[in-house]
Amino acid sequence: MEEVDNIIIVTLRQVGCVVEDSFKSLVDFSSELIVEGCVRCLKLINNDVDLPLKLPESMSVRFRIGTALAQACKDVGYEREIGYQTFLYSNVESVRRLFMFLIERLPRDGGEAADEPTGFAILLSRSISTEVGRQMKLPWTPAFCRHRGQAVDSSNKQWHWEGAAGRHNFHATPLLAPSGLCDLETTITKDVRAFFSQQLKVASRQPHRKWDVSPSLMETDAVKHTAMQEWETEWNELGLRSGLSQQDYRQRKANQRHKSLATHMRTAMQHSSTATRFADLSELLDSFAAKGGYQQDKGTRFTHAKELQFTQASETATVEEIHVESAEDIGKRREDELEALTGKLEQINAELDRMETDIKRYTTNTGRVRLIECVHS
């Protein structure tokens, strides 16, 4: 809009308005200058317009002049909403549209009809044609003499784009930044601190190509902004209803994720169609329990499910045994199994947390090694 405002200011000066040199846009226009500019344009378009160029002090007279000016604009073809408030309590967008319409309706110097297209559109078209004509007159520069598409005019020492060699594809690379330094609850090891202070490069030097710096910064900022918006949406919709603090809500979400993972693994074990898949999943759960110092009981429901799947005779015997047992024995056995499963689930969750910590440590060490290799290379 800056170019449009400049065209309007130049045109108003040409029709006789006194516009100060400090005015750069329509925001600087006062109500008096707006009324004067509109009246001068209307008088050039229609000689029958008889309106004063200056607004009087009386508010009632101001309202009458504003209403008459709005009606005069409608008479010359202005179809948008307009009234006395457009001039007395001006809005920049409304005034800009009005001036663009009036400038287009201005007659040419030769006294041609006022409805011919003139004004800022013609001026803009002429400006574009002049610039294109200037570049067409410049000598052609070979590709090996251009630096990324920049051609220099030796006559006036100006440069312009020529061709598309200076353009680059949007390519972003992951950027590493120190994290957790200001959080007192986060424990940072000595090696990680040394990596942040001695090995980690600033963001502008991490991409291998300098024209990838801006895309990488925009990508990183967009990812953080998106993650923040998703968290705010989840917290406002679900977190506040839970009545928990943000830290407790995150912890509960992590526990639910671990529990869901363990449930899916057990479900896959129960519905496995081949003995190999069943054995692999069983060994995985057993390894979790073994690393946590917990051994699976022989009388659990999972052991019974395994026996039921592969031995028909054992299934029949187990069903008969369940029918023979009393309700008290069944309830006690179920409580024992539930307690055993709860203990094993806790062991699995602890093992998953330990593995997640190991993965983070491995990722940090891997990034450090890569950066060291880049520095040495």
N, C-alpha and C positions, 0 to 999 in steps of 0.2 A: 504493500500500500504506500510505501514511501515514494515510489516512482509516480503513482497516481496523484499523490498530494503535491509533488513538485510541479506536475503538469497543471494542476488546478491553480496553484499559486502564480505560475508564470502567466496563465491565461487571464487571471483576475488583474494582474498588473497591466496587461495589454489593453483591457477594456476600461482602465481608468481608476481602479481601486488602489489605494495606498497600503501596500502590504510591507511591513517592516522586514528587513533582511534577516532578522533573528528568528522569524517564523519558519519552521522547518516542516510542520505538518498542520492538519486542520485542528489539532488539539489546542493550538495557540490562538485560534480564531475566537473573537468575542461575538456577542449577538449583533452588535452594530455592524461589524465587518461582514458577517454573514448576510444580513439584510441588504447592505449596500451592494455586495457582489451579486446577489440574486436579482435585485432591481435593475442593475446595469445590464445584466445578461438578458433579462426579460425585455428591456427597452430596445436592445439590438435585435431581438427576435421579433417583437411586435411593437411597432411604433405607437400603438394606441394605449399602451400601458402608462398610467399616470399615478405613480406612487412615489412618496418621498424617499430620498436616499438615507436620511438620518432618522433615527427613532427619537421621539420626544420623551420628556420626563414622565408625563402622565401615563399610568399603567393602563387605564381604560383605552386611551388612544393607541397605545402599543398593541393591545389585544386586537383592536379593529384593523390596524395596519397588518398585523400578522395574519389575520383571517383573510384580508383582501389579497395579500401576497400569496397565500396558499391557494386561493381560488384562481389567481392569475397563472400559477404553475400548472394547475389542472387544465386550464383553458388551452395551454400550448401542448398538452398531451401527456403530462406526467400522471401515471396511473397508480403509483404506490400511495400508501396512506400518508397524508400530510395535513398539518393544521398549524395554528399559531404557536403551539408548543415546539414545533420543529425549529422555529427561529428564536423564540425567547428562551426556551429551555432545551438547547440543542443537544442532540446525540451525534457523535462523530460519524457513525455509520450512516445515519439518515442524511446528514448534511453532505457526506461524500457522494452518496447515490444521487442526491439532488443536483449537486454541482456537475457531476458526470453527465447527467441528462441535459442540463442547460448548455454545457460546453459543446455537446454533440449537436445541439440545435442552433448554435451560433452560425450566422451567415458568413460566407467567405468575403475576402477583401474586395472581390470584384462585384459584389452586390448580387450574387446568385441567390437562389431560393434558400430560405432558412431550413427547409426540411432535408437538404442534402447532407450526407454524413460528413461531419467535420469534428473538430475538437480533439480531445485527448487520444481517441482511437487513431486519428490521422497522424497526430504527432508521434505516437508510439510506433506506428508503422513506418514513418519516415526515419525515426531513430534507428530501427532495426535495419532498414534498407541502407542507411548511411554506414552502419558498422559492417554489414556484409560487403558492401561495395569497397570499403577501405581494406578489408582483409583480402578481397579478390584482387586488388591491385598490388598486393605484396608479392615478391618473388617466391616461388615454391622452394621449400627447404628440404633437401634430401633427408631420409630417415636417420642416417648415421650422423647428421649434423644437429639433430634435435635431441634434447635431453628429456626423455619421457614425455614426448609430445609437445614440448614448449619450444615455439619458434620465436625468434627475436627480430624485431624490425630495427635495423641499424639507423634508419633516418631519424626516428624520434625516440629510439631506445625504449620501445614498448614490446611486451611479449604477449603471445596469445596461444591458445591450444590449437594444435594442428594434428589431425588424426586421432587415434585412440590409444597410442602407445603409453600414455601416462596414466591410464586407468588400471586398476588392480581389482581382482576378485575379492569379495568379502571372505577373508580367511582368519578365523580366530584360533588361538592356541590357549590351552589352560594356563592360568596364572596362579602362582603360589603366593600366599600372603601369611604373615605371622598371625596366629590365632591363639586365644586364651591368655595373652600376656596381661591383660587388665582384669581378668577374672580370678579373684582370690581363691575360689573353690576348685579351680582346675589345676591339677598338678602337672607341671612341665619338667621333664628331665633335663639334666645338665647338657646332654648331647643335643637335644632339640633346641635349647637356648643358644648353644654355640652355632648350630646350623643357621638359625634365624639371624644371628648377629654377624657371622663371618662368611657363610657360604651363599645364603639366599640373595639373589640379585634384586634390584629394584624392578618394578613392573615394566618400565619402559625398555629394559634390557633383557627381559626374559624371552620374548619372541626372537626367532632367528632373523627375521626380516623386519626392518623398521616400519614398513608400511602395514605390518600386521599388528602394530601396537594399538592403534585406535579400535579396530574390530575386536581385539582381545579384551580391551577395557570395557567396551560396550557390551560384549557377550557376558563377561563376568558380572558386571553391574546388573544386567537384565536377569541373570540367574538368581542373584541374591535378592533382587526386588521381587521376582516371582515367588521364591521360597518364602519371603516375608509375608507377601499377600496371602499365600495359601495357608500359612500358619495363623495369621490374623482371622481369616475366614473360619478356619476350623475351631479356633479358640472362641470366637464369638458365637458360633452355632452349637458347638458341643462342649467346649471346655468350661464355659461359664455355667452351663446347666449342671455339671458334675459337682460344683461346689468345692473343687480342689484348687490348689495353687498351680501355677504353671509347671513348676518342677515336679510336683506330685502327679500332675496329669501326664507329663512326658514319661515319668517312670511307669505309671500304670499302662500307658500305651505300649511301652517296650515289653512289659511283662505279658500283655495280651498278644503281642506279636510272637514272643517266644512260645507261649502256650499254643497259639494257633499252628505254629510250625511243628511242634511236637505232636499235636493232634492229627495233622495231615500225614505225618510220617507213620503214626500208628494205624491210621485208616488205610494207608497204602499197604502196610504189612498184612492187615486182616483181609483185604480184598485182592491180594496178589494172586496171579494166575499161574505162576511158575515157582518152583521150589528155589531156583537160583535167586530171583528177585527177593523172595521172602527171606532167604538166608542172609543176603547182603544187608537188607534193612535191619534185620535182627542183630547182625554183628555191629552195625553202626550204633544202634541204641545201647547194646551191651558195652561198646567201647566208651560211650559217654558215661555210662554208669561206673565202669571200671576206673576211668580216670578220676572220677569224683570220689572214689573210695566206697562205692555202694554196689552191692551184688544183688542181682535180681532173685527174688524168692521163687521157689519152685511151684508154689500153689497159686500164682497170680492168674488173672483172667487171660493174659496174653499167652501164657504157657498152655492153658486149656484150649485157646483158639488155635494155637499151632498144632496141638495134638488132634483137635477136631478136624483140621483141614487135611491132614495126611493119613490119618488112621480111622477107618470107619468103625472098627471094633471098639477103639477107645472112645469114640463119640457115643456109641450106644451105652457103654459102661458109665460114662460121665452123666448122661441123661438119666439113667436109672438111679445113679447115686444121688442126683439132685432131687428126684422124686421121693427117695427114701428119707432124706435128711428132714429134720424138723425145721419149723420156722425160726426157732431161736438159733439153731446151728447155722442156718443160712444167713441170718442177719449178722451173726458174729463173724462168719467167714467173709462176708461182703465188707464189713468194717475193716477187717485185717487187710483185705486186698486194696481197699481205698487208701488206707494209710500207707501201704507199700508203694502204691502208684504215686501218691502225693510226694513221698520222699524221693522217688526216682525222678519225678518231674522237676523237683527243686534242684536235684543234681544236674539234670540236663540243662536247665536254665543257667546254672552257674557255669557250666562248661561252655555254653553258647556265649556268655558274657566274656569269658576268658579268651575264646577264639576271636571275638570281635575286637578285643584289645590287641591281640597279636596281629590281626589284620591291619589295624591302624598303625601299629608300630612298624610293620613291614612296609606299608605304603610310604610312611615318612622316610624310612631308611632308603627305600628305592628311589624316591624323589631326590634325596640328598646325593646318592651315588650318580644319578643322571646329571644333576647340576654340576657335580665335580668333573664328570667326564666332559661336559660341554665346556667348562672352564679350561681344562687341559687341552682340549682339541682346538 
